[in-house]
Each structure stands twice: as structure tokens, then as C-alpha cells.
Amino acid sequence: MINFTLTTVINRPVDEVFTYITDVRNEPQWMPGVLEAEQTSAEPVGVGTTYYELVELLGQQVELTFEVTEY
């Protein structure tokens, strides 16, 4: 098993960064392989929020759906 740690320092307030990363529409900008991402349930984000993503994985496009179970 290979383990690694990656640290990135973002010079912004924590609440601003949290708001950005919890908006799934931003994922194609910072997460490799994410082609499309959208929230499929009503606002606000929290337990029970659902999402759709189209990702490229090993040369294949894969559709994913997921639900927030902890927030």
C-alpha cells in the first residue's frame, strides 16, 4: 500500500475556501478528471444533498451520483 500526504496553503479565510469547495460546480476547475458537476437537490448544501458528476476515469467517461451523509 502506498500512502502520501499533499498539503496546499490557500491564502484565504477558511469560510471562503469551504464555500468554494462545497459548491460542486467548481470541481472541474480544481479536481482532475471532473468534466461536469451539478447539485441535483434543493439548496442549501447539507446532509441529504445529492449530486451528479461526469468524470473521466482511465480513458472512459463515467456518470456518478452521490449523496452527502455528513456535513
Secondary structure, DSSP 8 states (H G I E B T S, - for coil): -----------S-HHHHHHHHT-GGGHHHHSTTEEEEEE-S-SS-STT-EEEEEEEETTEEEEEEEE----
